[in-house]
Amino acid sequence: MTAERFAEKHKLKISRDECGEVNIRGKRGHIFVDAGAVCAMWTDAPPMLRSRLDKLGGKVWQGDIGRGAKGQRAQDAWVSGIQPEAYNLAIRLVGVKKRRAMSPAQNAALEKARRASSLISSRTVEDGTLRA
């Protein structure tokens, strides 16, 4: 599995780190794919229970608990080989926000508004392409 396919399947936004590698950033850490295995890493995150990380089903490493940049308790952690049934838990633990998708009702309302708008020509709406 690639990071792009993982992000597309779970409606997540991808980004690149300073080395140019693709990852999925979250509030507390990030998710990446290493040799086809989904992994998660937290740096200077609030301490987590080992049992919570074990639920992800992969190899777990936790660093010592220390003080972060703001003086709060912080810990580094890493999980390699997250199991597919634990992907949603990993997304939640890392703090990634999923992209919002429009419902069919919202799409219909948007299409109706486009057709009623005098600013967009009817030919453009019927073609399905918006031109400036």
Phi and psi in radians as a Rosetta constraint file:
Dihedral C 1 N 2 CA 2 C 2 CIRCULARHARMONIC -1.814 0.35
Dihedral N 2 CA 2 C 2 N 3 CIRCULARHARMONIC 2.837 0.35
Dihedral C 2 N 3 CA 3 C 3 CIRCULARHARMONIC -1.129 0.35
Dihedral N 3 CA 3 C 3 N 4 CIRCULARHARMONIC -0.605 0.35
Dihedral C 3 N 4 CA 4 C 4 CIRCULARHARMONIC -1.136 0.35
Dihedral N 4 CA 4 C 4 N 5 CIRCULARHARMONIC -0.766 0.35
Dihedral C 4 N 5 CA 5 C 5 CIRCULARHARMONIC -1.162 0.35
Dihedral N 5 CA 5 C 5 N 6 CIRCULARHARMONIC -0.710 0.35
Dihedral C 5 N 6 CA 6 C 6 CIRCULARHARMONIC -1.069 0.35
Dihedral N 6 CA 6 C 6 N 7 CIRCULARHARMONIC -0.810 0.35
Dihedral C 6 N 7 CA 7 C 7 CIRCULARHARMONIC -1.132 0.35
Dihedral N 7 CA 7 C 7 N 8 CIRCULARHARMONIC -0.702 0.35
Dihedral C 7 N 8 CA 8 C 8 CIRCULARHARMONIC -1.148 0.35
Dihedral N 8 CA 8 C 8 N 9 CIRCULARHARMONIC -0.720 0.35
Dihedral C 8 N 9 CA 9 C 9 CIRCULARHARMONIC -1.145 0.35
Dihedral N 9 CA 9 C 9 N 10 CIRCULARHARMONIC -0.652 0.35
Dihedral C 9 N 10 CA 10 C 10 CIRCULARHARMONIC -1.786 0.35
Dihedral N 10 CA 10 C 10 N 11 CIRCULARHARMONIC 0.190 0.35
Dihedral C 10 N 11 CA 11 C 11 CIRCULARHARMONIC 1.003 0.35
Dihedral N 11 CA 11 C 11 N 12 CIRCULARHARMONIC 0.909 0.35
Dihedral C 11 N 12 CA 12 C 12 CIRCULARHARMONIC -2.014 0.35
Dihedral N 12 CA 12 C 12 N 13 CIRCULARHARMONIC 2.738 0.35
Dihedral C 12 N 13 CA 13 C 13 CIRCULARHARMONIC -1.627 0.35
Dihedral N 13 CA 13 C 13 N 14 CIRCULARHARMONIC 2.343 0.35
Dihedral C 13 N 14 CA 14 C 14 CIRCULARHARMONIC -1.768 0.35
Dihedral N 14 CA 14 C 14 N 15 CIRCULARHARMONIC 2.739 0.35
Dihedral C 14 N 15 CA 15 C 15 CIRCULARHARMONIC -2.570 0.35
Dihedral N 15 CA 15 C 15 N 16 CIRCULARHARMONIC 3.047 0.35
Dihedral C 15 N 16 CA 16 C 16 CIRCULARHARMONIC -2.072 0.35
Dihedral N 16 CA 16 C 16 N 17 CIRCULARHARMONIC 2.479 0.35
Dihedral C 16 N 17 CA 17 C 17 CIRCULARHARMONIC -1.510 0.35
Dihedral N 17 CA 17 C 17 N 18 CIRCULARHARMONIC -3.043 0.35
Dihedral C 17 N 18 CA 18 C 18 CIRCULARHARMONIC -1.137 0.35
Dihedral N 18 CA 18 C 18 N 19 CIRCULARHARMONIC -0.346 0.35
Dihedral C 18 N 19 CA 19 C 19 CIRCULARHARMONIC -1.546 0.35
Dihedral N 19 CA 19 C 19 N 20 CIRCULARHARMONIC -0.124 0.35
Dihedral C 19 N 20 CA 20 C 20 CIRCULARHARMONIC 1.584 0.35
Dihedral N 20 CA 20 C 20 N 21 CIRCULARHARMONIC 0.087 0.35
Dihedral C 20 N 21 CA 21 C 21 CIRCULARHARMONIC -1.433 0.35
Dihedral N 21 CA 21 C 21 N 22 CIRCULARHARMONIC 2.539 0.35
Dihedral C 21 N 22 CA 22 C 22 CIRCULARHARMONIC -1.409 0.35
Dihedral N 22 CA 22 C 22 N 23 CIRCULARHARMONIC 2.319 0.35
Dihedral C 22 N 23 CA 23 C 23 CIRCULARHARMONIC -2.568 0.35
Dihedral N 23 CA 23 C 23 N 24 CIRCULARHARMONIC 2.993 0.35
Dihedral C 23 N 24 CA 24 C 24 CIRCULARHARMONIC -2.039 0.35
Dihedral N 24 CA 24 C 24 N 25 CIRCULARHARMONIC 1.890 0.35
Dihedral C 24 N 25 CA 25 C 25 CIRCULARHARMONIC -1.441 0.35
Dihedral N 25 CA 25 C 25 N 26 CIRCULARHARMONIC 2.502 0.35
Dihedral C 25 N 26 CA 26 C 26 CIRCULARHARMONIC -2.225 0.35
Dihedral N 26 CA 26 C 26 N 27 CIRCULARHARMONIC -3.122 0.35
Dihedral C 26 N 27 CA 27 C 27 CIRCULARHARMONIC -1.217 0.35
Dihedral N 27 CA 27 C 27 N 28 CIRCULARHARMONIC -0.636 0.35
Dihedral C 27 N 28 CA 28 C 28 CIRCULARHARMONIC -1.912 0.35
Dihedral N 28 CA 28 C 28 N 29 CIRCULARHARMONIC -0.163 0.35
Dihedral C 28 N 29 CA 29 C 29 CIRCULARHARMONIC -3.062 0.35
Dihedral N 29 CA 29 C 29 N 30 CIRCULARHARMONIC -2.727 0.35
Dihedral C 29 N 30 CA 30 C 30 CIRCULARHARMONIC -2.610 0.35
Dihedral N 30 CA 30 C 30 N 31 CIRCULARHARMONIC 2.776 0.35
Dihedral C 30 N 31 CA 31 C 31 CIRCULARHARMONIC -1.967 0.35
Dihedral N 31 CA 31 C 31 N 32 CIRCULARHARMONIC 2.409 0.35
Dihedral C 31 N 32 CA 32 C 32 CIRCULARHARMONIC -2.532 0.35
Dihedral N 32 CA 32 C 32 N 33 CIRCULARHARMONIC 2.938 0.35
Dihedral C 32 N 33 CA 33 C 33 CIRCULARHARMONIC -2.000 0.35
Dihedral N 33 CA 33 C 33 N 34 CIRCULARHARMONIC 2.194 0.35
Dihedral C 33 N 34 CA 34 C 34 CIRCULARHARMONIC -2.147 0.35
Dihedral N 34 CA 34 C 34 N 35 CIRCULARHARMONIC 1.963 0.35
Dihedral C 34 N 35 CA 35 C 35 CIRCULARHARMONIC 0.964 0.35
Dihedral N 35 CA 35 C 35 N 36 CIRCULARHARMONIC 0.699 0.35
Dihedral C 35 N 36 CA 36 C 36 CIRCULARHARMONIC 1.486 0.35
Dihedral N 36 CA 36 C 36 N 37 CIRCULARHARMONIC -0.120 0.35
Dihedral C 36 N 37 CA 37 C 37 CIRCULARHARMONIC -1.761 0.35
Dihedral N 37 CA 37 C 37 N 38 CIRCULARHARMONIC 2.361 0.35
Dihedral C 37 N 38 CA 38 C 38 CIRCULARHARMONIC -1.386 0.35
Dihedral N 38 CA 38 C 38 N 39 CIRCULARHARMONIC 2.259 0.35
Dihedral C 38 N 39 CA 39 C 39 CIRCULARHARMONIC -2.246 0.35
Dihedral N 39 CA 39 C 39 N 40 CIRCULARHARMONIC 2.783 0.35
Dihedral C 39 N 40 CA 40 C 40 CIRCULARHARMONIC -2.358 0.35
Dihedral N 40 CA 40 C 40 N 41 CIRCULARHARMONIC 2.547 0.35
Dihedral C 40 N 41 CA 41 C 41 CIRCULARHARMONIC -2.436 0.35
Dihedral N 41 CA 41 C 41 N 42 CIRCULARHARMONIC 2.395 0.35
Dihedral C 41 N 42 CA 42 C 42 CIRCULARHARMONIC -2.124 0.35
Dihedral N 42 CA 42 C 42 N 43 CIRCULARHARMONIC 2.339 0.35
Dihedral C 42 N 43 CA 43 C 43 CIRCULARHARMONIC -2.206 0.35
Dihedral N 43 CA 43 C 43 N 44 CIRCULARHARMONIC 2.286 0.35
Dihedral C 43 N 44 CA 44 C 44 CIRCULARHARMONIC 0.904 0.35
Dihedral N 44 CA 44 C 44 N 45 CIRCULARHARMONIC 0.735 0.35
Dihedral C 44 N 45 CA 45 C 45 CIRCULARHARMONIC -1.679 0.35
Dihedral N 45 CA 45 C 45 N 46 CIRCULARHARMONIC 2.795 0.35
Dihedral C 45 N 46 CA 46 C 46 CIRCULARHARMONIC -1.025 0.35
Dihedral N 46 CA 46 C 46 N 47 CIRCULARHARMONIC 2.507 0.35
Dihedral C 46 N 47 CA 47 C 47 CIRCULARHARMONIC -1.018 0.35
Dihedral N 47 CA 47 C 47 N 48 CIRCULARHARMONIC 2.469 0.35
Dihedral C 47 N 48 CA 48 C 48 CIRCULARHARMONIC -2.102 0.35
Dihedral N 48 CA 48 C 48 N 49 CIRCULARHARMONIC 2.656 0.35
Dihedral C 48 N 49 CA 49 C 49 CIRCULARHARMONIC -1.246 0.35
Dihedral N 49 CA 49 C 49 N 50 CIRCULARHARMONIC 2.484 0.35
Dihedral C 49 N 50 CA 50 C 50 CIRCULARHARMONIC -1.072 0.35
Dihedral N 50 CA 50 C 50 N 51 CIRCULARHARMONIC -0.633 0.35
Dihedral C 50 N 51 CA 51 C 51 CIRCULARHARMONIC -1.104 0.35
Dihedral N 51 CA 51 C 51 N 52 CIRCULARHARMONIC -0.558 0.35
Dihedral C 51 N 52 CA 52 C 52 CIRCULARHARMONIC -1.203 0.35
Dihedral N 52 CA 52 C 52 N 53 CIRCULARHARMONIC -0.694 0.35
Dihedral C 52 N 53 CA 53 C 53 CIRCULARHARMONIC -1.270 0.35
Dihedral N 53 CA 53 C 53 N 54 CIRCULARHARMONIC -0.550 0.35
Dihedral C 53 N 54 CA 54 C 54 CIRCULARHARMONIC -1.135 0.35
Dihedral N 54 CA 54 C 54 N 55 CIRCULARHARMONIC -0.460 0.35
Dihedral C 54 N 55 CA 55 C 55 CIRCULARHARMONIC -1.137 0.35
Dihedral N 55 CA 55 C 55 N 56 CIRCULARHARMONIC -0.330 0.35
Dihedral C 55 N 56 CA 56 C 56 CIRCULARHARMONIC -1.288 0.35
Dihedral N 56 CA 56 C 56 N 57 CIRCULARHARMONIC -0.337 0.35
Dihedral C 56 N 57 CA 57 C 57 CIRCULARHARMONIC 1.455 0.35
Dihedral N 57 CA 57 C 57 N 58 CIRCULARHARMONIC 0.244 0.35
Dihedral C 57 N 58 CA 58 C 58 CIRCULARHARMONIC -2.084 0.35
Dihedral N 58 CA 58 C 58 N 59 CIRCULARHARMONIC -2.919 0.35
Dihedral C 58 N 59 CA 59 C 59 CIRCULARHARMONIC -1.336 0.35
Dihedral N 59 CA 59 C 59 N 60 CIRCULARHARMONIC 2.231 0.35
Dihedral C 59 N 60 CA 60 C 60 CIRCULARHARMONIC -1.985 0.35
Dihedral N 60 CA 60 C 60 N 61 CIRCULARHARMONIC 2.398 0.35
Dihedral C 60 N 61 CA 61 C 61 CIRCULARHARMONIC -2.317 0.35
Dihedral N 61 CA 61 C 61 N 62 CIRCULARHARMONIC 2.335 0.35
Dihedral C 61 N 62 CA 62 C 62 CIRCULARHARMONIC -2.216 0.35
Dihedral N 62 CA 62 C 62 N 63 CIRCULARHARMONIC 2.384 0.35
Dihedral C 62 N 63 CA 63 C 63 CIRCULARHARMONIC -1.521 0.35
Dihedral N 63 CA 63 C 63 N 64 CIRCULARHARMONIC 3.127 0.35
Dihedral C 63 N 64 CA 64 C 64 CIRCULARHARMONIC -1.249 0.35
Dihedral N 64 CA 64 C 64 N 65 CIRCULARHARMONIC 2.666 0.35
Dihedral C 64 N 65 CA 65 C 65 CIRCULARHARMONIC -1.487 0.35
Dihedral N 65 CA 65 C 65 N 66 CIRCULARHARMONIC 2.204 0.35
Dihedral C 65 N 66 CA 66 C 66 CIRCULARHARMONIC -2.401 0.35
Dihedral N 66 CA 66 C 66 N 67 CIRCULARHARMONIC -2.808 0.35
Dihedral C 66 N 67 CA 67 C 67 CIRCULARHARMONIC -1.819 0.35
Dihedral N 67 CA 67 C 67 N 68 CIRCULARHARMONIC 2.300 0.35
Dihedral C 67 N 68 CA 68 C 68 CIRCULARHARMONIC -1.430 0.35
Dihedral N 68 CA 68 C 68 N 69 CIRCULARHARMONIC -2.987 0.35
Dihedral C 68 N 69 CA 69 C 69 CIRCULARHARMONIC -1.089 0.35
Dihedral N 69 CA 69 C 69 N 70 CIRCULARHARMONIC -0.546 0.35
Dihedral C 69 N 70 CA 70 C 70 CIRCULARHARMONIC -1.636 0.35
Dihedral N 70 CA 70 C 70 N 71 CIRCULARHARMONIC 0.112 0.35
Dihedral C 70 N 71 CA 71 C 71 CIRCULARHARMONIC 1.506 0.35
Dihedral N 71 CA 71 C 71 N 72 CIRCULARHARMONIC 0.045 0.35
Dihedral C 71 N 72 CA 72 C 72 CIRCULARHARMONIC -1.555 0.35
Dihedral N 72 CA 72 C 72 N 73 CIRCULARHARMONIC 2.801 0.35
Dihedral C 72 N 73 CA 73 C 73 CIRCULARHARMONIC -1.122 0.35
Dihedral N 73 CA 73 C 73 N 74 CIRCULARHARMONIC 2.323 0.35
Dihedral C 73 N 74 CA 74 C 74 CIRCULARHARMONIC -2.483 0.35
Dihedral N 74 CA 74 C 74 N 75 CIRCULARHARMONIC 2.708 0.35
Dihedral C 74 N 75 CA 75 C 75 CIRCULARHARMONIC -2.604 0.35
Dihedral N 75 CA 75 C 75 N 76 CIRCULARHARMONIC 2.544 0.35
Dihedral C 75 N 76 CA 76 C 76 CIRCULARHARMONIC -1.708 0.35
Dihedral N 76 CA 76 C 76 N 77 CIRCULARHARMONIC 2.517 0.35
Dihedral C 76 N 77 CA 77 C 77 CIRCULARHARMONIC -2.583 0.35
Dihedral N 77 CA 77 C 77 N 78 CIRCULARHARMONIC 2.748 0.35
Dihedral C 77 N 78 CA 78 C 78 CIRCULARHARMONIC -2.630 0.35
Dihedral N 78 CA 78 C 78 N 79 CIRCULARHARMONIC 2.364 0.35
Dihedral C 78 N 79 CA 79 C 79 CIRCULARHARMONIC -2.256 0.35
Dihedral N 79 CA 79 C 79 N 80 CIRCULARHARMONIC 2.205 0.35
Dihedral C 79 N 80 CA 80 C 80 CIRCULARHARMONIC -1.974 0.35
Dihedral N 80 CA 80 C 80 N 81 CIRCULARHARMONIC 2.426 0.35
Dihedral C 80 N 81 CA 81 C 81 CIRCULARHARMONIC 1.316 0.35
Dihedral N 81 CA 81 C 81 N 82 CIRCULARHARMONIC 0.878 0.35
Dihedral C 81 N 82 CA 82 C 82 CIRCULARHARMONIC -1.158 0.35
Dihedral N 82 CA 82 C 82 N 83 CIRCULARHARMONIC 2.353 0.35
Dihedral C 82 N 83 CA 83 C 83 CIRCULARHARMONIC -1.303 0.35
Dihedral N 83 CA 83 C 83 N 84 CIRCULARHARMONIC 2.563 0.35
Dihedral C 83 N 84 CA 84 C 84 CIRCULARHARMONIC -0.990 0.35
Dihedral N 84 CA 84 C 84 N 85 CIRCULARHARMONIC -0.598 0.35
Dihedral C 84 N 85 CA 85 C 85 CIRCULARHARMONIC -1.268 0.35
Dihedral N 85 CA 85 C 85 N 86 CIRCULARHARMONIC -0.185 0.35
Dihedral C 85 N 86 CA 86 C 86 CIRCULARHARMONIC -1.868 0.35
Dihedral N 86 CA 86 C 86 N 87 CIRCULARHARMONIC 0.169 0.35
Dihedral C 86 N 87 CA 87 C 87 CIRCULARHARMONIC -1.046 0.35
Dihedral N 87 CA 87 C 87 N 88 CIRCULARHARMONIC -0.761 0.35
Dihedral C 87 N 88 CA 88 C 88 CIRCULARHARMONIC -1.133 0.35
Dihedral N 88 CA 88 C 88 N 89 CIRCULARHARMONIC -0.635 0.35
Dihedral C 88 N 89 CA 89 C 89 CIRCULARHARMONIC -1.144 0.35
Dihedral N 89 CA 89 C 89 N 90 CIRCULARHARMONIC -0.738 0.35
Dihedral C 89 N 90 CA 90 C 90 CIRCULARHARMONIC -1.097 0.35
Dihedral N 90 CA 90 C 90 N 91 CIRCULARHARMONIC -0.741 0.35
Dihedral C 90 N 91 CA 91 C 91 CIRCULARHARMONIC -1.063 0.35
Dihedral N 91 CA 91 C 91 N 92 CIRCULARHARMONIC -0.732 0.35
Dihedral C 91 N 92 CA 92 C 92 CIRCULARHARMONIC -1.198 0.35
Dihedral N 92 CA 92 C 92 N 93 CIRCULARHARMONIC -0.726 0.35
Dihedral C 92 N 93 CA 93 C 93 CIRCULARHARMONIC -1.172 0.35
Dihedral N 93 CA 93 C 93 N 94 CIRCULARHARMONIC -0.607 0.35
Dihedral C 93 N 94 CA 94 C 94 CIRCULARHARMONIC -1.323 0.35
Dihedral N 94 CA 94 C 94 N 95 CIRCULARHARMONIC -0.477 0.35
Dihedral C 94 N 95 CA 95 C 95 CIRCULARHARMONIC 1.562 0.35
Dihedral N 95 CA 95 C 95 N 96 CIRCULARHARMONIC 0.591 0.35
Dihedral C 95 N 96 CA 96 C 96 CIRCULARHARMONIC -1.462 0.35
Dihedral N 96 CA 96 C 96 N 97 CIRCULARHARMONIC 2.357 0.35
Dihedral C 96 N 97 CA 97 C 97 CIRCULARHARMONIC -1.613 0.35
Dihedral N 97 CA 97 C 97 N 98 CIRCULARHARMONIC 2.306 0.35
Dihedral C 97 N 98 CA 98 C 98 CIRCULARHARMONIC -1.359 0.35
Dihedral N 98 CA 98 C 98 N 99 CIRCULARHARMONIC 2.575 0.35
Dihedral C 98 N 99 CA 99 C 99 CIRCULARHARMONIC -1.181 0.35
Dihedral N 99 CA 99 C 99 N 100 CIRCULARHARMONIC 2.515 0.35
Dihedral C 99 N 100 CA 100 C 100 CIRCULARHARMONIC -1.450 0.35
Dihedral N 100 CA 100 C 100 N 101 CIRCULARHARMONIC 2.467 0.35
Dihedral C 100 N 101 CA 101 C 101 CIRCULARHARMONIC -2.036 0.35
Dihedral N 101 CA 101 C 101 N 102 CIRCULARHARMONIC 2.479 0.35
Dihedral C 101 N 102 CA 102 C 102 CIRCULARHARMONIC -1.380 0.35
Dihedral N 102 CA 102 C 102 N 103 CIRCULARHARMONIC 2.453 0.35
Dihedral C 102 N 103 CA 103 C 103 CIRCULARHARMONIC -1.335 0.35
Dihedral N 103 CA 103 C 103 N 104 CIRCULARHARMONIC 2.834 0.35
Dihedral C 103 N 104 CA 104 C 104 CIRCULARHARMONIC -1.003 0.35
Dihedral N 104 CA 104 C 104 N 105 CIRCULARHARMONIC -0.606 0.35
Dihedral C 104 N 105 CA 105 C 105 CIRCULARHARMONIC -1.158 0.35
Dihedral N 105 CA 105 C 105 N 106 CIRCULARHARMONIC -0.699 0.35
Dihedral C 105 N 106 CA 106 C 106 CIRCULARHARMONIC -1.169 0.35
Dihedral N 106 CA 106 C 106 N 107 CIRCULARHARMONIC -0.706 0.35
Dihedral C 106 N 107 CA 107 C 107 CIRCULARHARMONIC -1.068 0.35
Dihedral N 107 CA 107 C 107 N 108 CIRCULARHARMONIC -0.742 0.35
Dihedral C 107 N 108 CA 108 C 108 CIRCULARHARMONIC -1.123 0.35
Dihedral N 108 CA 108 C 108 N 109 CIRCULARHARMONIC -0.733 0.35
Dihedral C 108 N 109 CA 109 C 109 CIRCULARHARMONIC -1.136 0.35
Dihedral N 109 CA 109 C 109 N 110 CIRCULARHARMONIC -0.679 0.35
Dihedral C 109 N 110 CA 110 C 110 CIRCULARHARMONIC -1.160 0.35
Dihedral N 110 CA 110 C 110 N 111 CIRCULARHARMONIC -0.749 0.35
Dihedral C 110 N 111 CA 111 C 111 CIRCULARHARMONIC -1.089 0.35
Dihedral N 111 CA 111 C 111 N 112 CIRCULARHARMONIC -0.709 0.35
Dihedral C 111 N 112 CA 112 C 112 CIRCULARHARMONIC -1.118 0.35
Dihedral N 112 CA 112 C 112 N 113 CIRCULARHARMONIC -0.724 0.35
Dihedral C 112 N 113 CA 113 C 113 CIRCULARHARMONIC -1.160 0.35
Dihedral N 113 CA 113 C 113 N 114 CIRCULARHARMONIC -0.660 0.35
Dihedral C 113 N 114 CA 114 C 114 CIRCULARHARMONIC -1.130 0.35
Dihedral N 114 CA 114 C 114 N 115 CIRCULARHARMONIC -0.725 0.35
Dihedral C 114 N 115 CA 115 C 115 CIRCULARHARMONIC -1.170 0.35
Dihedral N 115 CA 115 C 115 N 116 CIRCULARHARMONIC -0.578 0.35
Dihedral C 115 N 116 CA 116 C 116 CIRCULARHARMONIC -1.435 0.35
Dihedral N 116 CA 116 C 116 N 117 CIRCULARHARMONIC -0.265 0.35
Dihedral C 116 N 117 CA 117 C 117 CIRCULARHARMONIC -1.268 0.35
Dihedral N 117 CA 117 C 117 N 118 CIRCULARHARMONIC 2.371 0.35
Dihedral C 117 N 118 CA 118 C 118 CIRCULARHARMONIC -1.478 0.35
Dihedral N 118 CA 118 C 118 N 119 CIRCULARHARMONIC -0.182 0.35
Dihedral C 118 N 119 CA 119 C 119 CIRCULARHARMONIC -1.390 0.35
Dihedral N 119 CA 119 C 119 N 120 CIRCULARHARMONIC -0.413 0.35
Dihedral C 119 N 120 CA 120 C 120 CIRCULARHARMONIC -1.963 0.35
Dihedral N 120 CA 120 C 120 N 121 CIRCULARHARMONIC 2.249 0.35
Dihedral C 120 N 121 CA 121 C 121 CIRCULARHARMONIC -1.173 0.35
Dihedral N 121 CA 121 C 121 N 122 CIRCULARHARMONIC 2.600 0.35
Dihedral C 121 N 122 CA 122 C 122 CIRCULARHARMONIC -1.151 0.35
Dihedral N 122 CA 122 C 122 N 123 CIRCULARHARMONIC -0.534 0.35
Dihedral C 122 N 123 CA 123 C 123 CIRCULARHARMONIC -1.117 0.35
Dihedral N 123 CA 123 C 123 N 124 CIRCULARHARMONIC -0.679 0.35
Dihedral C 123 N 124 CA 124 C 124 CIRCULARHARMONIC -1.139 0.35
Dihedral N 124 CA 124 C 124 N 125 CIRCULARHARMONIC -0.734 0.35
Dihedral C 124 N 125 CA 125 C 125 CIRCULARHARMONIC -1.175 0.35
Dihedral N 125 CA 125 C 125 N 126 CIRCULARHARMONIC -0.711 0.35
Dihedral C 125 N 126 CA 126 C 126 CIRCULARHARMONIC -1.164 0.35
Dihedral N 126 CA 126 C 126 N 127 CIRCULARHARMONIC -0.617 0.35
Dihedral C 126 N 127 CA 127 C 127 CIRCULARHARMONIC -1.236 0.35
Dihedral N 127 CA 127 C 127 N 128 CIRCULARHARMONIC -0.429 0.35
Dihedral C 127 N 128 CA 128 C 128 CIRCULARHARMONIC 1.505 0.35
Dihedral N 128 CA 128 C 128 N 129 CIRCULARHARMONIC 0.148 0.35
Dihedral C 128 N 129 CA 129 C 129 CIRCULARHARMONIC -2.061 0.35
Dihedral N 129 CA 129 C 129 N 130 CIRCULARHARMONIC 2.335 0.35
Dihedral C 129 N 130 CA 130 C 130 CIRCULARHARMONIC -1.746 0.35
Dihedral N 130 CA 130 C 130 N 131 CIRCULARHARMONIC 2.220 0.35
Dihedral C 130 N 131 CA 131 C 131 CIRCULARHARMONIC -2.066 0.35
Dihedral N 131 CA 131 C 131 N 132 CIRCULARHARMONIC 2.506 0.35
